[in-house]
Structure formats: C-alpha cells, structure tokens
Amino acid sequence: MVHVANDRVLTTQLMFDEALNSTVYAAAPYSAHTGRDTFNDNDNIYAETMLMKVVEDGDGHLSVINFSVDADQEGT
C-alpha cells in the first residue's frame, strides 16, 4: 500500500515467478501457513508482463520497482 499524509492512495500487487513463490513459501515463517489458494494461474489480476525481475542477493533476493504517485490527483 502507498500512503500520503496517512491516507491510503494506492493498493497494488507485486507478481513473482511461481518457482520463487514456492521457495519463499517453503521457508519460515511462511511454511507455518498451509493451504495456499492463490497461484499466478488462478489470480484474476495476474499478467505475465507484471512479473518482477528478481536476482539472488546474498542469502536473499532483490527486486526493484518505482511507483510515481501524484498526491494532488483525485482518483476513483
């Protein structure tokens, strides 16, 4: 979520490759939660063009995205 002056102005989803999703969900703390029901192929928002580019970085992963938000723009 993106907040401006304590108001939520944007909610979005970040999409990752299912192989990475499986790796993440197999590790703690996510492995303590069972019954994952949303996968890319059954997510009605998912599009392949939305996949984040991810690289391994030490013991983790790195991905970068920039959001531009016009706080003066009225939205619906």
Buried (B, 14 or more C-beta within 10 A) or exposed (E): EEEEEEEEBEEEEEBBBEEBBEEEEEEEEEEEEEEEEEEBEEEEEBEEEBBEEBEEEEEEBEEEEEEEEEEEEEEE
